Amino acid sequence: MIDAFKQQSRIVIVGDFDADGATSTALTILALRQLGFKNVDYLIPDRFSQGYGLSVAVAEMVLAKGADLVITVDNGISSFEGIALLKLHHIKVLVTDHHLPAETLPNADAMVNPNLADCSFPSKSLAGVGVAFYVMLALRSQMREAQLFSLKEPNLAELLDLVALGTVADVVPLDHNNRILVHQGLTRIRSGHCRAGIRALAEVSKRELSSLQAGDLGFAIASRLNAAGRLENMSLGVELLIAENMEIARQLAFELDSLNQTRKEFEQEMKTEALAICANLPSLMQKDQAHGIALYQADWHQGVIGILASRIKDQFHRPVIAFAQESENSEYLKGSARSIAGLHMRDLLERIDVKHPNLIVKFGGHAMAAGLTIHQNNFLKFQHIFDEVIDEIIAPEQLQGVIYTDGELSSNELNIHIAELLQKAGPWGQSFPEPLFEGEFKILQQRILGGKHLKLMVEQPFGGLFDAIWFNADLRIFPDLSIKSARLIYKLDINEFKGNKNLQLRIENIVI
């Protein structure tokens, strides 16, 4: 990269079509430009026509751009064919990725991935944007040593808002290092020192920057950013994140908000269809017999199957893979997998691949989420084998969906002061979960909100009225006005409206 700077080589960044990929791409573009690189361009693969990573099709687009150096962000560790084509044309390739590598590696000029066997970097749970951030820090250090800064060197801490967003969005474990990155990024965002695109997304999602939490980054900001990659092309998201003025950022944020509304409609329709399919799976209805759920419907939208798999996994507490057609008239299906605690999804797919060669065309991913491609004629066979292999390696109690809580709160602990203390103790997230409480409550009111949420008014046995909301509630049971009391599993939340703050219970489950 130092050579590329001295020669002002043409650099093309190849990203991914999710929020981690978009933030990784935007961060690398902005950092390189701040460091003095003049010829920086980017490509985001089209989810539907090109698929994930630096494929041959994407490599051909890179060649058409006349690249001298290609930098992958949040992908590349499994891009064997695409990288081979670039090397055939003498293009330098730097892979930066965080996905788990296979036993063999692509023929790149350099690879940065904390999960490589010979990597001594202590933080193994970085998101793609975290890896990109540290690479840019290392590059700045090398440029400093080489005395390549004619003016004041850039402050790359200004990009921590992007690091925080991508880290939360990718649901990587919030270990010590990732918590520092997210905390620092949130601190900058709350003080207003953030990209115009993040500010614009906060506006359209009706979130106040000054009180933004990690959960808001995931559920409000990242969900809208991801809508671009799910339904169209993530280049829209990258352009938003690198926008330098609010007028452009707001216009792009409104487009993303509209796409997100469409995504929600697809999701609701697909979930209804998926639940109908599940109702006709005999092994699933006899809960002691079903171990893994694989679902497919020809008209499902490929960009939404990951969310669908997550929703069905939450409902049945089973590993789930949802499939959709790779493209119109294609013979292949693309699957998005979501796992439960104690079952490593990528390792499971590798186990299936070893035991049943040629059943899976390709696969990759992490412990809790993965992607794969199979031939559509093999779906029923795969459905059976997926369930069978899970049965071999998982204990029955892992499928019980046990909820662990932090116990009950007394009446004098159930207040907004405690809720504010817990907010300040964040950021909370994957592997560092927000405290979860339980308790008996009288249910005074219940109604559906937005077609899929449950709004309640509840009361403690010894007094104290509270608003409560259950997002994506189990509407097979609720609302049920005959239920007058129940055990609530909840988190403390603060509902802000027109400057007023009120305590709200955010329900995770209801035990009747």
Secondary structure by P-SEA (a helix, b strand, c coil): caaaaaaccbbbbbbcccaaaaaaaaaaaaaaaaaccccccccccccccccccccaaaaaaaaaacccbbbbccccccaaaaaaaaaaabbbbbbbcccccccccccccccccccccccccccccccaaaaaaaaaaaaaaaaaaaccccccccccccaaaaaaaaaaaacccccaaaaaaaaaaaaaaaaccccaaaaaaaaaacccccccccccccccaaaaaacccccccaaaaaaaaacccaaaaaaaaaaaaaaaaaaaaaaaaaaaaaaaaaaacccccccccccbbbbbbcccccccaaaaaaaaaaacccbbbbbccccccccbbbbbbbbcccccaaaaaaaaaaaccccccccccccccccccccccaaaaaaaaaaaaaaacccccccccccccccccccccccaaaaaaaaaacccccccccbbbbbbbbbcbbbbccccbbbbbbbcccbbbbbbbbccccccccccccccbbbbbbbbbbbbcccbbbbbbbcccccc
